[in-house]
Amino acid sequence: MSRRHEFAVTDSETVYSGAILALRKDQVLMPDGRTATREVVAKHGAVVIAARDADGRIALVLQYRHPVGRRLLELPAGLLDGGPDESPLQAAQRELAEEAGLAARRWSTLVDLVSSAGFCDEATRVFLAEDLWPVDTGVQVHEEADMTVHWMTLDEAVAATLSGQIVNASAVAGILALAAAERTGAQLRPTDAPWTDRPSSFGARSAPEQDAPSAAEPPEQD
């Protein structure tokens, strides 16, 4: 069997580097021997939480999303921007407390997804959180001050997804993955299961490249 082609990067140029994303142009060696330009958006990874209470209801947040100009029903979520010592689980625990005012005693990995592999390296891990209890969310600012928590049964959340009421990609994936797991009895992975596609290039930028978000304009969370 012939060896599969390695798409080696022969050169790379950073076009833009901001608080939550960077754009670079890679020169990539193609199988025919020629080089092609590929534009890549680099981002932090993200975590999403499907938090299910003792009655089987799922916590969703209604949050304003400026790029689409409206409020969306989503699962609590956030970026993996807490530094190299913060694990995906720790980030998920932080975001669940901040956005939904909840903590959980039982956690598992529900599903992993790559959002838009054609041009972006963003990857998301969706956790299932169970055995919930309320915690203080602290003082909410910016879009989060407008955020509200809504509860749906899993069947209601699936129906809202299929009707187009829920359109956020990670929420759609998390809700339908949980419904499939419930239907099939699939055993979920542990919270530290291998995550092959977790992004690293954006977080690995050198300090001078990283533009810290200002207090007036915080990075939008996924």
BAKOL-369073 format. One record per residue: residue in one letter; x, y, z of N, C-alpha, C in turn; residue number from 1. Coordinates in nm, 2 decimals. Example, Ala and Ser with C-alpha at 12.3 -4.5 7.8 and 13.67 -1.06 7.14 Angstrom:
<sites>
code_n.c1_n.c2_n.c3_ca.c1_ca.c2_ca.c3_c.c1_c.c2_c.c3_pos
A_1.32_-0.57_0.78_1.23_-0.45_0.78_1.32_-0.33_0.78_1
S_1.28_-0.22_0.71_1.37_-0.11_0.71_1.29_0.00_0.79_2
</sites>
This chain:
<sites>
code_n.c1_n.c2_n.c3_ca.c1_ca.c2_ca.c3_c.c1_c.c2_c.c3_pos
M_0.09_-0.12_0.00_0.00_0.00_0.00_0.09_0.12_0.00_1
S_0.06_0.22_-0.09_0.14_0.34_-0.10_0.11_0.43_0.03_2
R_0.22_0.50_0.06_0.21_0.59_0.18_0.12_0.71_0.15_3
R_0.03_0.74_0.25_-0.06_0.85_0.23_0.01_0.98_0.23_4
H_-0.03_1.08_0.15_0.03_1.21_0.14_0.03_1.29_0.27_5
E_0.13_1.35_0.30_0.14_1.44_0.42_0.12_1.58_0.37_6
F_0.02_1.65_0.42_0.00_1.79_0.38_0.08_1.88_0.46_7
A_0.21_1.89_0.42_0.31_1.97_0.50_0.29_2.12_0.47_8
V_0.30_2.20_0.58_0.30_2.34_0.57_0.44_2.39_0.54_9
T_0.46_2.45_0.42_0.59_2.50_0.39_0.62_2.65_0.43_10
D_0.51_2.72_0.46_0.52_2.86_0.50_0.39_2.90_0.57_11
S_0.40_2.99_0.66_0.28_3.04_0.73_0.29_3.19_0.76_12
E_0.19_3.26_0.74_0.19_3.41_0.77_0.07_3.45_0.85_13
T_0.09_3.52_0.96_-0.02_3.56_1.04_-0.07_3.69_0.98_14
V_-0.20_3.69_0.94_-0.26_3.81_0.88_-0.32_3.90_0.99_15
Y_-0.38_3.84_1.09_-0.45_3.92_1.19_-0.45_3.84_1.32_16
S_-0.43_3.90_1.43_-0.43_3.83_1.56_-0.50_3.92_1.66_17
G_-0.62_3.88_1.71_-0.70_3.95_1.80_-0.72_3.88_1.94_18
A_-0.82_3.93_2.01_-0.85_3.88_2.14_-0.90_3.74_2.14_19
I_-0.98_3.70_2.04_-1.05_3.57_2.05_-1.02_3.49_1.92_20
L_-0.95_3.54_1.82_-0.92_3.46_1.71_-0.80_3.52_1.63_21
A_-0.74_3.44_1.55_-0.63_3.49_1.46_-0.66_3.43_1.32_22
L_-0.61_3.50_1.22_-0.62_3.45_1.08_-0.48_3.44_1.03_23
R_-0.45_3.32_0.97_-0.32_3.30_0.91_-0.34_3.24_0.77_24
K_-0.24_3.26_0.69_-0.23_3.20_0.55_-0.12_3.10_0.55_25
D_-0.16_2.97_0.53_-0.06_2.86_0.52_-0.04_2.82_0.38_26
Q_0.09_2.79_0.35_0.12_2.73_0.22_0.13_2.58_0.24_27
V_0.05_2.51_0.17_0.03_2.36_0.20_0.07_2.28_0.08_28
L_0.15_2.18_0.10_0.20_2.10_-0.02_0.09_2.00_-0.05_29
M_0.05_2.00_-0.18_-0.06_1.92_-0.23_-0.01_1.79_-0.29_30
P_-0.09_1.68_-0.30_-0.05_1.56_-0.36_0.02_1.56_-0.50_31
D_-0.02_1.66_-0.58_0.04_1.67_-0.71_0.17_1.75_-0.71_32
G_0.22_1.78_-0.60_0.35_1.85_-0.59_0.34_2.00_-0.58_33
R_0.22_2.06_-0.61_0.21_2.20_-0.61_0.17_2.25_-0.47_34
T_0.19_2.38_-0.45_0.16_2.44_-0.32_0.03_2.52_-0.33_35
A_-0.06_2.51_-0.23_-0.19_2.58_-0.23_-0.19_2.67_-0.10_36
T_-0.26_2.78_-0.12_-0.28_2.87_0.00_-0.41_2.83_0.07_37
R_-0.40_2.82_0.20_-0.51_2.79_0.28_-0.52_2.89_0.39_38
E_-0.64_2.96_0.40_-0.66_3.06_0.50_-0.73_2.99_0.62_39
V_-0.67_3.01_0.74_-0.71_2.94_0.86_-0.75_3.04_0.97_40
V_-0.86_3.02_1.03_-0.90_3.10_1.15_-0.87_3.01_1.27_41
A_-0.78_3.06_1.36_-0.74_2.99_1.48_-0.81_3.05_1.60_42
K_-0.87_2.96_1.68_-0.94_3.00_1.80_-0.91_2.91_1.92_43
H_-0.94_2.96_2.04_-0.94_2.87_2.15_-1.04_2.76_2.13_44
G_-1.02_2.65_2.20_-1.13_2.55_2.20_-1.24_2.60_2.29_45
A_-1.35_2.52_2.30_-1.47_2.57_2.38_-1.52_2.45_2.45_46
V_-1.59_2.47_2.56_-1.67_2.37_2.63_-1.81_2.41_2.64_47
V_-1.90_2.31_2.64_-2.04_2.33_2.65_-2.10_2.23_2.75_48
I_-2.20_2.27_2.82_-2.25_2.18_2.93_-2.40_2.16_2.91_49
A_-2.43_2.03_2.90_-2.57_1.99_2.90_-2.60_1.95_3.05_50
A_-2.66_2.04_3.12_-2.68_2.02_3.27_-2.82_1.97_3.28_51
R_-2.84_1.85_3.34_-2.97_1.78_3.35_-3.00_1.77_3.50_52
D_-3.12_1.81_3.54_-3.16_1.81_3.68_-3.22_1.67_3.72_53
A_-3.27_1.66_3.84_-3.33_1.53_3.89_-3.46_1.50_3.82_54
D_-3.52_1.60_3.76_-3.65_1.58_3.69_-3.63_1.56_3.54_55
G_-3.50_1.55_3.50_-3.47_1.52_3.36_-3.47_1.64_3.27_56
R_-3.48_1.76_3.33_-3.48_1.89_3.25_-3.34_1.93_3.22_57
I_-3.33_2.00_3.10_-3.20_2.05_3.06_-3.20_2.20_3.08_58
A_-3.09_2.26_3.13_-3.07_2.40_3.15_-3.02_2.46_3.02_59
L_-3.10_2.57_2.97_-3.05_2.64_2.86_-3.05_2.79_2.90_60
V_-2.97_2.87_2.83_-2.96_3.01_2.85_-3.00_3.08_2.72_61
L_-3.07_3.19_2.74_-3.11_3.28_2.63_-3.01_3.40_2.63_62
Q_-2.93_3.40_2.53_-2.82_3.50_2.53_-2.81_3.58_2.40_63
Y_-2.78_3.71_2.41_-2.77_3.79_2.29_-2.64_3.76_2.22_64
R_-2.65_3.73_2.09_-2.53_3.70_2.01_-2.52_3.81_1.90_65
H_-2.42_3.90_1.91_-2.41_4.01_1.83_-2.39_3.98_1.68_66
P_-2.31_3.88_1.64_-2.29_3.85_1.50_-2.42_3.81_1.43_67
V_-2.51_3.75_1.50_-2.64_3.72_1.43_-2.75_3.82_1.47_68
G_-2.72_3.91_1.56_-2.81_4.02_1.59_-2.94_3.98_1.67_69
R_-2.93_3.87_1.74_-3.05_3.83_1.82_-3.01_3.74_1.94_70
R_-3.11_3.72_2.02_-3.09_3.62_2.13_-3.11_3.48_2.09_71
L_-3.02_3.39_2.13_-3.03_3.25_2.10_-3.04_3.16_2.22_72
L_-3.12_3.06_2.21_-3.13_2.96_2.32_-3.01_2.87_2.30_73
E_-2.93_2.85_2.41_-2.80_2.77_2.40_-2.79_2.69_2.52_74
L_-2.70_2.60_2.52_-2.65_2.53_2.64_-2.54_2.62_2.70_75
P_-2.52_2.63_2.83_-2.41_2.71_2.89_-2.28_2.67_2.82_76
A_-2.20_2.77_2.80_-2.07_2.74_2.72_-1.97_2.85_2.75_77
G_-1.85_2.82_2.71_-1.74_2.92_2.72_-1.61_2.87_2.65_78
L_-1.52_2.96_2.64_-1.39_2.94_2.58_-1.29_2.87_2.67_79
L_-1.20_2.80_2.62_-1.09_2.74_2.70_-0.98_2.84_2.70_80
D_-1.01_2.95_2.77_-0.92_3.06_2.78_-0.86_3.09_2.92_81
G_-0.87_2.99_3.00_-0.83_3.01_3.14_-0.68_2.98_3.17_82
G_-0.61_2.96_3.06_-0.46_2.93_3.08_-0.43_2.78_3.07_83
P_-0.30_2.75_3.06_-0.26_2.61_3.04_-0.29_2.52_3.15_84
D_-0.31_2.57_3.27_-0.34_2.48_3.39_-0.48_2.45_3.41_85
E_-0.57_2.51_3.33_-0.71_2.49_3.34_-0.76_2.38_3.25_86
S_-0.81_2.27_3.30_-0.85_2.16_3.22_-0.99_2.19_3.16_87
P_-1.03_2.12_3.05_-1.16_2.14_2.99_-1.27_2.12_3.10_88
L_-1.26_2.02_3.19_-1.36_2.00_3.29_-1.37_2.13_3.38_89
Q_-1.25_2.18_3.42_-1.25_2.29_3.51_-1.32_2.41_3.44_90
A_-1.29_2.43_3.31_-1.35_2.54_3.24_-1.50_2.52_3.23_91
A_-1.55_2.40_3.21_-1.69_2.37_3.21_-1.76_2.40_3.34_92
Q_-1.69_2.36_3.45_-1.74_2.39_3.58_-1.76_2.54_3.61_93
R_-1.66_2.61_3.56_-1.66_2.76_3.58_-1.77_2.82_3.50_94
E_-1.79_2.78_3.37_-1.89_2.83_3.29_-2.03_2.80_3.33_95
L_-2.05_2.68_3.38_-2.18_2.64_3.43_-2.22_2.72_3.55_96
A_-2.13_2.75_3.64_-2.15_2.84_3.75_-2.18_2.98_3.71_97
E_-2.10_3.03_3.62_-2.11_3.17_3.58_-2.24_3.20_3.50_98
E_-2.28_3.11_3.41_-2.39_3.13_3.32_-2.52_3.08_3.37_99
A_-2.52_2.97_3.44_-2.65_2.91_3.49_-2.66_2.91_3.64_100
G_-2.56_2.95_3.71_-2.57_2.94_3.86_-2.58_2.80_3.91_101
L_-2.51_2.71_3.85_-2.52_2.57_3.89_-2.38_2.50_3.91_102
A_-2.38_2.40_3.99_-2.27_2.31_4.00_-2.32_2.17_3.99_103
A_-2.23_2.08_3.96_-2.27_1.94_3.94_-2.17_1.84_4.01_104
R_-2.22_1.73_4.06_-2.14_1.63_4.12_-2.10_1.52_4.02_105
R_-2.17_1.50_3.92_-2.14_1.40_3.82_-2.12_1.46_3.68_106
W_-2.01_1.42_3.62_-1.97_1.48_3.49_-1.93_1.36_3.40_107
S_-1.96_1.38_3.27_-1.91_1.28_3.17_-1.90_1.36_3.03_108
T_-1.82_1.30_2.94_-1.80_1.36_2.81_-1.92_1.31_2.72_109
L_-1.99_1.40_2.67_-2.11_1.37_2.59_-2.07_1.35_2.44_110
V_-2.01_1.46_2.38_-1.98_1.45_2.24_-1.87_1.56_2.21_111
D_-1.79_1.53_2.11_-1.69_1.63_2.06_-1.73_1.67_1.92_112
L_-1.70_1.79_1.89_-1.73_1.84_1.75_-1.63_1.94_1.70_113
V_-1.61_1.94_1.57_-1.53_2.04_1.50_-1.63_2.13_1.43_114
S_-1.63_2.26_1.46_-1.73_2.35_1.41_-1.74_2.37_1.26_115
S_-1.62_2.40_1.21_-1.62_2.44_1.06_-1.48_2.41_1.01_116
A_-1.45_2.28_0.99_-1.32_2.23_0.96_-1.26_2.28_0.82_117
G_-1.35_2.34_0.74_-1.30_2.39_0.61_-1.21_2.51_0.62_118
F_-1.23_2.59_0.73_-1.14_2.71_0.75_-1.11_2.75_0.89_119
C_-1.16_2.67_0.99_-1.14_2.71_1.13_-1.10_2.59_1.21_120
D_-1.00_2.60_1.31_-0.96_2.49_1.39_-1.04_2.48_1.52_121
E_-1.15_2.56_1.53_-1.22_2.55_1.66_-1.29_2.42_1.68_122
A_-1.27_2.36_1.80_-1.33_2.24_1.84_-1.39_2.25_1.98_123
T_-1.50_2.18_2.00_-1.58_2.19_2.12_-1.60_2.06_2.18_124
R_-1.59_2.05_2.31_-1.63_1.93_2.39_-1.76_1.96_2.47_125
V_-1.86_1.88_2.45_-1.98_1.89_2.53_-1.98_1.79_2.64_126
F_-2.00_1.85_2.76_-2.01_1.76_2.88_-2.16_1.74_2.92_127
L_-2.18_1.63_2.98_-2.31_1.61_3.05_-2.28_1.63_3.20_128
A_-2.36_1.72_3.27_-2.35_1.74_3.41_-2.48_1.70_3.48_129
E_-2.46_1.62_3.59_-2.58_1.58_3.66_-2.56_1.59_3.81_130
D_-2.67_1.57_3.88_-2.67_1.59_4.03_-2.63_1.73_4.06_131
L_-2.72_1.82_4.02_-2.70_1.96_4.02_-2.74_2.03_4.16_132
W_-2.67_2.14_4.18_-2.72_2.23_4.29_-2.69_2.37_4.26_133
P_-2.76_2.47_4.32_-2.74_2.61_4.28_-2.62_2.67_4.35_134
V_-2.55_2.76_4.28_-2.44_2.84_4.33_-2.46_2.98_4.29_135
D_-2.39_3.07_4.36_-2.40_3.22_4.33_-2.32_3.24_4.20_136
T_-2.39_3.31_4.10_-2.33_3.35_3.97_-2.24_3.47_3.98_137
G_-2.24_3.54_4.09_-2.16_3.67_4.10_-2.23_3.78_4.02_138
V_-2.16_3.89_4.00_-2.21_4.00_3.93_-2.19_3.98_3.78_139
Q_-2.30_3.98_3.71_-2.30_3.96_3.56_-2.28_4.10_3.49_140
V_-2.20_4.10_3.39_-2.17_4.22_3.31_-2.19_4.19_3.16_141
H_-2.20_4.30_3.08_-2.21_4.29_2.94_-2.33_4.20_2.90_142
E_-2.31_4.12_2.79_-2.43_4.04_2.75_-2.48_3.94_2.86_143
E_-2.39_3.90_2.95_-2.44_3.80_3.05_-2.53_3.87_3.15_144
A_-2.53_4.00_3.16_-2.63_4.07_3.25_-2.77_4.05_3.20_145
D_-2.78_4.03_3.07_-2.91_4.01_3.00_-2.95_3.86_2.99_146
M_-2.86_3.77_3.03_-2.89_3.63_3.01_-2.99_3.58_3.11_147
T_-3.07_3.49_3.06_-3.17_3.42_3.14_-3.17_3.27_3.13_148
V_-3.20_3.20_3.23_-3.19_3.05_3.23_-3.33_3.00_3.21_149
H_-3.34_2.90_3.12_-3.47_2.84_3.09_-3.45_2.68_3.09_150
W_-3.55_2.62_3.14_-3.55_2.47_3.16_-3.64_2.40_3.06_151
M_-3.60_2.29_3.00_-3.68_2.21_2.91_-3.65_2.07_2.94_152
T_-3.76_1.99_2.92_-3.73_1.84_2.92_-3.65_1.81_2.80_153
L_-3.59_1.69_2.80_-3.51_1.65_2.68_-3.60_1.64_2.56_154
D_-3.72_1.59_2.57_-3.81_1.58_2.45_-3.84_1.72_2.40_155
E_-3.86_1.82_2.49_-3.89_1.96_2.45_-3.77_2.02_2.38_156
A_-3.65_1.99_2.43_-3.53_2.05_2.37_-3.51_1.99_2.23_157
V_-3.53_1.86_2.22_-3.52_1.80_2.08_-3.63_1.86_1.99_158
A_-3.75_1.88_2.03_-3.85_1.93_1.95_-3.81_2.08_1.91_159
A_-3.76_2.15_2.01_-3.72_2.29_1.98_-3.60_2.29_1.88_160
T_-3.52_2.19_1.88_-3.41_2.18_1.79_-3.46_2.15_1.65_161
L_-3.55_2.06_1.64_-3.60_2.02_1.51_-3.69_2.12_1.45_162
S_-3.75_2.20_1.53_-3.84_2.31_1.48_-3.77_2.44_1.44_163
G_-3.64_2.44_1.47_-3.56_2.56_1.43_-3.55_2.66_1.54_164
Q_-3.61_2.63_1.66_-3.60_2.73_1.77_-3.46_2.73_1.83_165
I_-3.40_2.62_1.84_-3.26_2.61_1.88_-3.17_2.59_1.76_166
V_-3.08_2.68_1.73_-3.00_2.67_1.61_-2.85_2.68_1.64_167
N_-2.81_2.71_1.76_-2.67_2.71_1.80_-2.61_2.57_1.78_168
A_-2.50_2.56_1.71_-2.45_2.43_1.66_-2.41_2.34_1.77_169
S_-2.35_2.39_1.88_-2.31_2.30_1.99_-2.43_2.26_2.07_170
A_-2.53_2.35_2.08_-2.65_2.31_2.15_-2.72_2.20_2.08_171
V_-2.73_2.22_1.94_-2.80_2.11_1.86_-2.72_1.98_1.88_172
A_-2.59_1.98_1.87_-2.51_1.86_1.88_-2.53_1.80_2.02_173
G_-2.52_1.88_2.13_-2.54_1.83_2.26_-2.67_1.77_2.29_174
I_-2.78_1.84_2.25_-2.91_1.79_2.27_-2.94_1.66_2.20_175
L_-2.90_1.66_2.07_-2.93_1.54_1.99_-2.84_1.42_2.04_176
A_-2.72_1.45_2.08_-2.63_1.34_2.13_-2.68_1.29_2.26_177
L_-2.74_1.37_2.35_-2.79_1.32_2.47_-2.92_1.24_2.44_178
A_-3.00_1.28_2.35_-3.12_1.20_2.32_-3.08_1.07_2.26_179
A_-2.98_1.07_2.17_-2.93_0.94_2.12_-2.87_0.85_2.22_180
A_-2.79_0.90_2.32_-2.74_0.82_2.42_-2.85_0.76_2.51_181
E_-2.95_0.84_2.54_-3.06_0.79_2.62_-3.13_0.68_2.55_182
R_-3.15_0.69_2.42_-3.23_0.60_2.34_-3.15_0.46_2.32_183
T_-3.02_0.47_2.31_-2.94_0.36_2.28_-2.87_0.30_2.40_184
G_-2.87_0.37_2.51_-2.80_0.33_2.63_-2.65_0.33_2.62_185
A_-2.60_0.41_2.53_-2.45_0.42_2.51_-2.38_0.47_2.64_186
Q_-2.27_0.41_2.66_-2.19_0.45_2.78_-2.10_0.57_2.74_187
L_-2.12_0.68_2.82_-2.04_0.80_2.79_-1.90_0.79_2.83_188
R_-1.81_0.87_2.77_-1.67_0.87_2.80_-1.64_0.95_2.93_189
P_-1.53_0.92_3.00_-1.49_1.00_3.11_-1.46_1.14_3.07_190
T_-1.45_1.23_3.17_-1.42_1.37_3.14_-1.28_1.40_3.08_191
D_-1.19_1.31_3.11_-1.05_1.32_3.06_-1.02_1.24_2.94_192
A_-1.13_1.20_2.87_-1.11_1.12_2.75_-1.02_1.19_2.65_193
P_-0.94_1.12_2.57_-0.86_1.19_2.47_-0.94_1.28_2.38_194
W_-0.88_1.40_2.35_-0.95_1.49_2.26_-0.85_1.53_2.15_195
T_-0.86_1.46_2.04_-0.76_1.47_1.94_-0.76_1.60_1.87_196
D_-0.87_1.67_1.86_-0.88_1.79_1.78_-0.88_1.92_1.87_197
R_-0.85_1.91_1.99_-0.85_2.03_2.08_-0.75_2.12_2.02_198
P_-0.79_2.25_1.99_-0.70_2.35_1.93_-0.58_2.39_2.03_199
S_-0.47_2.42_1.97_-0.36_2.46_2.05_-0.28_2.58_1.99_200
S_-0.30_2.61_1.86_-0.22_2.71_1.80_-0.25_2.85_1.85_201
F_-0.38_2.88_1.87_-0.41_3.02_1.92_-0.37_3.04_2.06_202
G_-0.38_2.95_2.15_-0.34_2.96_2.29_-0.19_2.96_2.30_203
A_-0.12_2.91_2.20_0.03_2.90_2.21_0.10_3.02_2.15_204
R_0.02_3.13_2.11_0.09_3.25_2.06_0.18_3.31_2.17_205
S_0.28_3.37_2.13_0.37_3.44_2.22_0.30_3.56_2.28_206
A_0.34_3.60_2.40_0.27_3.71_2.48_0.25_3.84_2.40_207
P_0.35_3.89_2.32_0.33_4.01_2.25_0.23_4.00_2.14_208
E_0.20_3.88_2.09_0.10_3.87_1.99_-0.04_3.87_2.05_209
Q_-0.06_3.84_2.17_-0.19_3.83_2.23_-0.24_3.96_2.28_210
D_-0.35_4.00_2.22_-0.41_4.13_2.26_-0.51_4.10_2.36_211
A_-0.49_4.14_2.49_-0.58_4.12_2.59_-0.71_4.20_2.57_212
P_-0.83_4.14_2.60_-0.95_4.21_2.58_-0.97_4.32_2.68_213
S_-1.02_4.43_2.64_-1.04_4.54_2.73_-1.16_4.52_2.82_214
A_-1.17_4.59_2.93_-1.29_4.57_3.02_-1.42_4.61_2.95_215
A_-1.41_4.70_2.85_-1.53_4.75_2.78_-1.58_4.65_2.68_216
E_-1.48_4.57_2.62_-1.52_4.48_2.52_-1.47_4.34_2.54_217
P_-1.53_4.26_2.63_-1.49_4.13_2.66_-1.50_4.04_2.54_218
P_-1.42_3.93_2.53_-1.44_3.84_2.42_-1.57_3.77_2.43_219
E_-1.64_3.75_2.32_-1.76_3.67_2.32_-1.74_3.53_2.34_220
Q_-1.82_3.46_2.42_-1.80_3.32_2.45_-1.88_3.24_2.36_221
D_-1.82_3.12_2.33_-1.89_3.02_2.25_-1.99_2.93_2.33_222
</sites>
